[in-house]
């Protein structure tokens, strides 16, 4: 087709220019001043400038072109006998022939050349990796692309801790992850994304339906980040694990999450450890735990839950029938919190792993807590280490388990709490009933042993 176009310019168009001197004004008027279309590939039914029948008459050149005619090697069409007769008749001024010429003549111009080079609108190829989109987003937000992300964005699991993304870098990352279909687990811990970056990640997770686990720990999300992520959890149906530990979340931030937990049924693991959640949040979280039907693991370790908040949280645990693991370590449950947890264990029949270490629980609180262990049938692992429960508290826990033949206890942790020989003797007796039970403590002290009856 390109050859045809070239030949049309070199052979046919010059002849038209030569014949212009010989044409009279009447002939130009008769032909409407319209030149002929150079030979090219046949027009399609609805292509630009298509006509039903094309007949081109050149005055003085003796050339006629018709779609039905064959094309010679030089680009000229062979004339059939009918076209020759039309040429002879054209000089005689036959009205029918002239009328046909007026109807069928078309304009010849460079814009009308129809070749294979006419590509139309060129569309860029789709980039399934998302690298192109990420680079464009980085230019938009004026940040440097992270080479590690470019290399591993096609993986199923991506760990990018301590990369210093910041709010703008997080936005660029979120833009490219909206359409990512390969990533399932994302770890962005310690990237200083703040509330703005947290909001960008929340918007991304509203659209992405492939990512199932996200770690946004230590990013200073604050209340703003917690609020946007809480809103995301109302829409996202694929996320099953979310970590927001170490993000300066206080009572108001926890309240946003508590409201979400009463509605969300897909999230199974939530980590809110190392924040500043206090009594007020403990009360609303207790209600959320009671209503939630999806969570299997919840961590509230290293917070400030004590007093009424601890009691409310324990009551919520008693009503929950889905939670399997609860970490309340490094709070301030004290005596009242321990007593409330003991009451909750009487009703709860699903919890398997409970960590209440380092909660300032006194010996009396431990003894009252064991009331729940006497009837509980599901607890397998209990951690009460680093509490001032002394030997009396540890002994009381073993005694409660010994008196519950349906107990499922397998592991007891009394780290940093010293015990005496009476405890050791009871532990040996307990292994006869529960041979798989294991106990960890802070060592044995030589104290006066109680006389045996």
C-alpha positions as CSV (number, residue, x, y, z in Angstrom):
1,X,0.0,0.0,0.0
2,X,2.9,2.4,0.7
3,X,4.2,1.7,-2.8
4,X,0.8,2.6,-4.2
5,X,0.8,5.8,-2.4
6,X,4.3,6.8,-3.6
7,X,3.5,5.9,-7.2
8,X,0.3,8.0,-6.9
9,X,2.3,11.0,-6.0
10,X,5.0,10.5,-8.7
11,X,2.8,9.6,-11.7
12,X,-0.8,10.6,-11.3
13,X,-0.6,13.9,-9.5
14,X,2.0,15.5,-11.9
15,X,-0.2,14.6,-14.9
16,X,-3.0,16.5,-13.3
17,X,-0.8,19.5,-12.9
18,X,0.2,19.4,-16.5
19,X,-3.4,19.2,-17.7
20,X,-4.4,22.2,-15.7
21,X,-3.1,24.5,-18.4
22,X,-5.2,22.8,-21.0
23,X,-8.3,22.8,-19.0
24,X,-10.8,25.5,-19.7
25,X,-12.8,27.3,-17.1
26,X,-15.9,25.5,-18.2
27,X,-14.3,22.1,-17.8
28,X,-13.2,23.1,-14.3
29,X,-16.6,24.2,-13.5
30,X,-18.0,21.0,-15.0
31,X,-15.7,18.9,-12.8
32,X,-16.1,21.2,-9.8
33,X,-12.3,21.7,-9.6
34,X,-12.0,18.4,-7.9
35,X,-9.0,16.2,-8.6
36,X,-8.9,12.4,-8.7
37,X,-8.2,10.0,-5.8
38,X,-4.9,8.2,-6.2
39,X,-5.1,4.4,-6.4
40,X,-5.0,2.7,-3.1
41,X,-6.6,-0.2,-1.3
42,X,-10.4,-0.6,-1.8
43,X,-12.5,1.4,0.7
44,X,-14.5,-0.4,3.3
45,X,-18.2,0.2,3.6
46,X,-17.9,2.9,6.3
47,X,-14.4,4.2,5.9
48,X,-13.6,7.9,5.5
49,X,-14.6,9.3,2.1
50,X,-16.1,6.0,0.9
51,X,-18.6,6.1,-2.0
52,X,-20.7,3.4,-3.7
53,X,-19.0,3.7,-7.1
54,X,-15.9,5.7,-7.9
55,X,-15.2,6.9,-11.5
56,X,-12.5,9.4,-12.1
57,X,-12.3,11.4,-15.4
58,X,-9.2,13.3,-16.2
59,X,-9.5,15.9,-18.9
60,X,-6.7,15.8,-21.5
61,X,-4.8,13.0,-19.8
62,X,-6.8,10.2,-21.4
63,X,-6.9,8.3,-18.1
64,X,-9.9,6.8,-16.4
65,X,-10.0,5.0,-13.1
66,X,-12.6,2.7,-11.7
67,X,-12.7,0.4,-8.7
68,X,-13.5,-2.5,-11.0
69,X,-10.4,-2.0,-13.1
70,X,-7.1,-3.7,-12.6
71,X,-4.0,-1.8,-11.5
72,X,-0.9,-2.0,-13.7
73,X,2.6,-2.3,-12.3
74,X,3.1,1.5,-12.6
75,X,0.0,2.2,-10.5
76,X,-2.3,2.9,-13.5
77,X,-5.6,1.1,-13.8
78,X,-6.4,-0.8,-17.1
79,X,-9.3,0.6,-18.9
80,X,-12.2,-1.6,-19.9
81,X,-14.1,-1.1,-23.1
82,X,-17.0,0.7,-21.3
83,X,-14.6,3.3,-19.9
84,X,-13.1,4.0,-23.4
85,X,-16.6,4.6,-24.7
86,X,-17.2,7.0,-21.9
87,X,-14.0,8.9,-22.8
88,X,-15.1,9.3,-26.4
89,X,-18.5,10.4,-25.3
90,X,-17.2,13.0,-22.9
91,X,-15.9,15.2,-25.6
92,X,-19.3,15.3,-27.2
93,X,-20.9,16.8,-24.2
94,X,-23.3,13.9,-23.4
95,X,-25.4,15.1,-20.5
96,X,-25.8,11.6,-18.9
97,X,-22.0,11.1,-18.9
98,X,-21.3,14.5,-17.5
99,X,-23.9,14.0,-14.8
100,X,-22.3,10.7,-13.8
101,X,-18.9,12.4,-13.7
102,X,-20.2,15.1,-11.4
103,X,-21.7,12.5,-9.1
104,X,-18.7,10.2,-8.8
105,X,-15.6,12.4,-8.9
106,X,-13.8,12.7,-5.5
107,X,-11.2,14.9,-4.2
108,X,-7.5,13.8,-4.2
109,X,-5.5,15.1,-1.2
110,X,-2.8,13.8,1.1
111,X,-5.4,13.5,3.9
112,X,-7.5,11.1,1.9
113,X,-4.7,8.6,1.3
114,X,-5.8,5.3,2.9
115,X,-2.8,3.2,3.7
116,X,-1.9,0.7,6.4
117,X,0.0,3.5,8.1
118,X,-3.2,5.1,9.3
119,X,-3.2,3.8,12.8
120,X,-5.7,6.1,14.4
121,X,-5.6,6.6,18.2
122,X,-2.6,4.8,19.7
123,X,-3.4,3.3,23.2
124,X,-0.7,2.5,25.7
125,X,-0.3,-1.2,26.7
126,X,-1.7,-2.1,30.1
127,X,1.0,-2.6,32.7
128,X,-0.2,-5.5,35.0
129,X,2.8,-4.9,37.4
130,X,1.7,-1.4,38.3
131,X,5.3,-0.1,38.0
132,X,4.3,2.6,35.5
133,X,1.5,3.8,37.7
134,X,3.8,3.9,40.7
135,X,6.4,6.0,38.9
136,X,3.8,8.4,37.7
137,X,2.4,8.7,41.3
138,X,5.9,9.4,42.6
139,X,6.3,12.2,40.2
140,X,2.8,13.6,41.2
141,X,3.7,13.5,44.9
142,X,7.3,14.6,44.3
143,X,8.9,11.6,46.0
144,X,11.7,9.2,45.0
145,X,10.4,5.7,43.9
146,X,11.5,2.9,46.2
147,X,13.5,0.4,44.2
148,X,12.7,-2.4,46.6
149,X,9.0,-1.9,46.0
150,X,9.5,-1.9,42.2
151,X,11.4,-5.2,42.5
152,X,8.9,-7.0,44.8
153,X,5.5,-5.4,44.0
154,X,4.5,-8.6,42.1
155,X,5.1,-10.9,45.2
156,X,2.4,-12.3,47.3
157,X,4.0,-11.0,50.4
158,X,5.8,-7.7,50.8
159,X,7.7,-6.5,53.8
160,X,8.8,-2.9,53.8
161,X,9.6,-1.9,57.3
162,X,11.8,1.1,58.2
163,X,11.8,2.6,54.6
164,X,10.9,6.1,55.7
165,X,8.0,6.5,53.2
166,X,6.4,9.4,55.0
167,X,2.8,10.6,54.1
168,X,3.6,11.4,50.5
169,X,5.5,8.2,49.8
170,X,2.6,6.2,51.3
171,X,0.2,8.0,49.0
172,X,2.2,7.0,45.9
173,X,2.4,3.4,47.2
174,X,-1.3,3.3,47.8
175,X,-2.1,4.5,44.3
176,X,-0.3,1.6,42.7
177,X,-1.8,-0.9,45.1
178,X,-5.4,-0.1,44.3
179,X,-5.3,-2.4,41.2
180,X,-2.6,-4.8,42.5
181,X,-3.9,-8.4,42.2
182,X,-0.8,-10.4,43.4
183,X,-0.1,-9.0,46.9
184,X,-1.8,-10.8,49.8
185,X,0.3,-9.7,52.8
186,X,1.6,-6.2,53.4
187,X,4.0,-5.1,56.2
188,X,4.6,-1.3,56.3
189,X,5.6,-1.1,60.0
190,X,7.6,2.0,61.0
191,X,7.3,4.2,57.9
192,X,6.2,7.5,59.5
193,X,3.0,7.6,57.4
194,X,1.0,9.5,60.0
195,X,-2.7,10.2,59.7
196,X,-2.5,11.3,56.1
197,X,-0.7,8.2,55.0
198,X,-3.1,6.1,57.0
199,X,-6.0,7.7,55.2
200,X,-4.4,6.8,51.9
201,X,-4.0,3.2,52.9
202,X,-7.6,3.1,54.1
203,X,-8.9,4.4,50.7
204,X,-6.7,1.8,48.9
205,X,-8.1,-1.1,51.0
206,X,-11.6,0.0,50.2
207,X,-10.8,-0.8,46.5
208,X,-8.3,-3.7,46.8
209,X,-10.0,-7.0,47.3
210,X,-6.9,-9.2,47.4
211,X,-4.9,-8.1,50.4
212,X,-5.8,-10.1,53.5
213,X,-3.1,-9.1,56.0
214,X,-1.8,-5.6,56.8
215,X,0.7,-4.4,59.4
216,X,0.7,-0.6,59.9
217,X,2.4,-0.6,63.3
218,X,4.6,2.3,64.6
219,X,3.4,4.8,62.0
220,X,2.0,7.5,64.3
221,X,-1.5,7.2,62.8
222,X,-3.3,8.8,65.7
223,X,-7.0,9.4,65.8
224,X,-7.2,10.5,62.2
225,X,-5.7,7.3,60.9
226,X,-7.8,5.2,63.3
227,X,-11.0,6.9,62.1
228,X,-10.3,6.3,58.4
229,X,-9.2,2.7,58.9
230,X,-12.4,2.1,61.0
231,X,-14.4,3.4,58.1
232,X,-12.6,1.1,55.8
233,X,-13.4,-1.9,57.9
234,X,-17.1,-1.2,57.3
235,X,-16.6,-1.7,53.6
236,X,-13.7,-4.1,53.2
237,X,-14.7,-7.8,53.1
238,X,-11.3,-9.5,52.5
239,X,-9.0,-8.1,55.2
240,X,-8.7,-10.7,58.0
241,X,-5.6,-9.4,59.9
242,X,-4.8,-5.7,60.9
243,X,-2.0,-4.5,63.2
244,X,-2.2,-0.9,64.5
245,X,0.2,-1.3,67.4
246,X,2.4,1.6,68.5
247,X,0.3,4.3,66.8
248,X,-0.4,6.7,69.6
249,X,-4.1,5.6,69.8
250,X,-5.9,6.9,72.8
251,X,-9.5,6.5,74.0
252,X,-11.2,8.4,71.2
253,X,-9.3,6.4,68.5
254,X,-10.3,3.2,70.3
255,X,-13.9,4.3,70.3
256,X,-13.9,4.6,66.5
257,X,-12.6,1.0,66.3
258,X,-15.1,-0.2,68.8
259,X,-18.0,1.0,66.8
260,X,-16.7,-0.8,63.7
261,X,-16.1,-4.1,65.5
262,X,-19.8,-4.4,66.3
263,X,-20.5,-4.5,62.6
264,X,-17.4,-6.1,61.0
265,X,-17.6,-9.9,60.8
266,X,-14.6,-10.6,58.5
267,X,-11.6,-9.3,60.5
268,X,-10.1,-12.2,62.6
269,X,-7.0,-10.7,64.1
270,X,-6.6,-7.2,65.5
271,X,-3.5,-5.8,67.2
272,X,-3.9,-2.6,69.3
273,X,-0.9,-3.1,71.6
274,X,1.6,-0.4,72.6
275,X,-0.9,2.4,72.6
276,X,-2.5,4.6,75.3
277,X,-6.0,3.1,75.5
278,X,-7.4,3.7,78.9
279,X,-10.5,3.1,81.0
280,X,-13.0,4.9,78.8
281,X,-11.9,2.9,75.8
282,X,-11.9,-0.3,77.9
283,X,-15.6,0.1,78.5
284,X,-16.6,0.7,74.8
285,X,-14.2,-2.1,73.7
286,X,-15.9,-4.5,76.2
287,X,-19.2,-3.8,74.6
288,X,-17.6,-4.3,71.1
289,X,-16.1,-7.7,72.2
290,X,-19.5,-8.9,73.4
291,X,-21.1,-8.0,70.1
292,X,-18.4,-9.0,67.7
293,X,-18.8,-12.2,65.8
294,X,-15.6,-12.3,63.8
295,X,-12.5,-11.7,65.9
296,X,-10.5,-14.7,66.9
297,X,-7.4,-12.9,68.2
298,X,-7.2,-9.6,70.0
299,X,-4.2,-7.9,71.5
300,X,-4.5,-5.0,73.9
301,X,-1.1,-5.4,75.5
302,X,0.9,-2.5,76.8
303,X,-2.0,-0.1,77.2
304,X,-3.6,1.7,80.3
305,X,-6.7,-0.4,80.9
306,X,-7.5,-0.6,84.6
307,X,-10.4,-0.1,87.0
308,X,-13.8,0.1,85.5
309,X,-12.4,-0.3,82.0
310,X,-10.8,-3.7,83.0
311,X,-14.1,-4.9,84.6
312,X,-16.1,-3.9,81.5
313,X,-13.7,-5.6,79.2
314,X,-13.9,-8.8,81.2
315,X,-17.7,-8.7,81.1
316,X,-17.5,-8.4,77.3
317,X,-15.2,-11.5,77.2
318,X,-17.8,-13.5,79.1
319,X,-20.4,-12.8,76.4
320,X,-18.1,-13.5,73.5
321,X,-18.3,-16.8,71.7
322,X,-15.7,-16.5,69.0
323,X,-12.5,-15.1,70.5
324,X,-9.7,-17.7,70.8
325,X,-6.7,-15.5,71.9
326,X,-6.7,-12.5,74.2
327,X,-3.6,-10.6,75.3
328,X,-4.1,-8.1,78.1
329,X,-0.5,-8.1,79.4
330,X,1.2,-5.0,80.7
331,X,-2.0,-3.2,81.7
332,X,-3.3,-2.5,85.2
333,X,-6.1,-5.1,85.8
334,X,-5.3,-5.4,89.5
335,X,-7.6,-7.2,91.9
336,X,-10.9,-6.1,90.4
337,X,-9.9,-6.9,86.9
338,X,-8.7,-10.4,87.9
339,X,-12.0,-11.1,89.8
340,X,-14.0,-10.0,86.7
341,X,-12.0,-12.2,84.4
342,X,-12.5,-15.2,86.7
343,X,-16.3,-14.6,86.4
344,X,-16.0,-14.3,82.7
345,X,-14.2,-17.7,82.4
346,X,-17.2,-19.3,84.0
347,X,-19.4,-18.4,81.0
348,X,-16.9,-18.2,78.2
349,X,-16.4,-21.6,76.4
350,X,-14.2,-20.6,73.4
351,X,-11.1,-18.8,74.7
352,X,-8.0,-20.9,74.5
353,X,-5.1,-18.5,75.1
354,X,-5.1,-15.8,77.8
355,X,-2.2,-13.5,78.7
356,X,-2.6,-11.4,81.8
357,X,1.0,-11.1,82.8
358,X,2.4,-7.9,84.4
359,X,-1.0,-6.6,85.6
360,X,-0.4,-5.9,89.3
361,X,-2.6,-8.8,90.3
362,X,-2.2,-9.5,94.1
363,X,-2.5,-13.0,95.7
364,X,-6.2,-12.3,96.6
365,X,-7.0,-11.4,93.1
366,X,-5.3,-14.6,91.8
367,X,-7.3,-16.8,94.2
368,X,-10.5,-15.2,93.1
369,X,-9.5,-15.6,89.5
370,X,-9.1,-19.3,90.0
371,X,-12.9,-19.6,90.6
372,X,-13.3,-19.5,86.8
373,X,-10.6,-22.1,86.2
374,X,-12.5,-24.6,88.3
375,X,-15.2,-24.8,85.7
376,X,-13.6,-23.6,82.5
377,X,-13.2,-26.3,79.8
378,X,-11.4,-24.5,77.0
379,X,-8.4,-22.6,78.3
380,X,-5.2,-24.3,77.1
381,X,-2.6,-21.6,77.8
382,X,-2.5,-19.2,80.7
383,X,0.2,-16.6,81.3
384,X,0.2,-14.9,84.7
385,X,3.9,-14.1,85.0
386,X,5.4,-11.0,86.5
387,X,2.4,-10.5,88.9
388,X,2.9,-10.1,92.6
389,X,0.7,-13.2,93.2
390,X,3.5,-14.9,95.2
391,X,3.6,-18.7,95.8
392,X,0.1,-18.6,97.3
393,X,-1.4,-17.4,94.0
394,X,0.5,-20.0,91.9
395,X,-0.5,-22.8,94.3
396,X,-4.2,-21.7,94.1
397,X,-4.1,-21.9,90.3
398,X,-2.7,-25.4,90.3
399,X,-5.3,-26.5,93.0
400,X,-8.2,-25.1,90.8
401,X,-7.0,-27.1,87.8
402,X,-6.6,-30.2,89.9
403,X,-10.2,-29.9,90.9
404,X,-11.5,-29.6,87.3
405,X,-11.2,-33.0,85.6
406,X,-12.5,-31.4,82.3
407,X,-9.8,-28.7,82.2
408,X,-8.0,-28.4,78.9
409,X,-4.9,-26.6,80.4
410,X,-1.6,-27.5,78.8
411,X,0.7,-24.6,79.6
412,X,1.0,-22.4,82.7
413,X,3.5,-19.5,82.8
414,X,4.5,-18.0,86.2
415,X,7.7,-16.3,84.9
416,X,9.6,-14.3,87.5
417,X,7.5,-15.7,90.4
418,X,9.3,-17.9,92.8
419,X,7.5,-21.0,94.3
420,X,8.1,-23.2,97.2
421,X,8.3,-27.0,97.6
422,X,4.6,-27.3,98.3
423,X,4.0,-26.0,94.8
424,X,6.5,-28.5,93.4
425,X,4.8,-31.4,95.1
426,X,1.4,-30.3,93.8
427,X,2.7,-30.0,90.3
428,X,4.0,-33.6,90.4
429,X,0.6,-34.8,91.6
430,X,-1.1,-32.7,88.9
431,X,1.0,-34.4,86.1
432,X,-0.6,-37.8,87.1
433,X,-4.0,-36.4,86.1
434,X,-2.8,-34.2,83.2
435,X,0.4,-35.7,81.9
436,X,0.8,-33.1,79.1
437,X,0.7,-30.0,81.3
438,X,3.8,-27.9,81.5
439,X,4.5,-25.2,84.1
440,X,7.1,-22.4,83.9
441,X,8.1,-20.4,87.0
442,X,10.8,-18.2,88.4
443,X,12.5,-20.8,90.5
444,X,12.1,-22.6,93.9
445,X,12.8,-21.1,97.2
446,X,13.6,-23.0,100.4
447,X,10.8,-22.3,102.7
448,X,9.2,-24.1,105.6
449,X,7.0,-26.9,104.3
450,X,3.6,-27.4,105.6
451,X,3.2,-30.6,107.6
452,X,1.5,-33.4,105.9
453,X,-1.8,-34.6,107.4
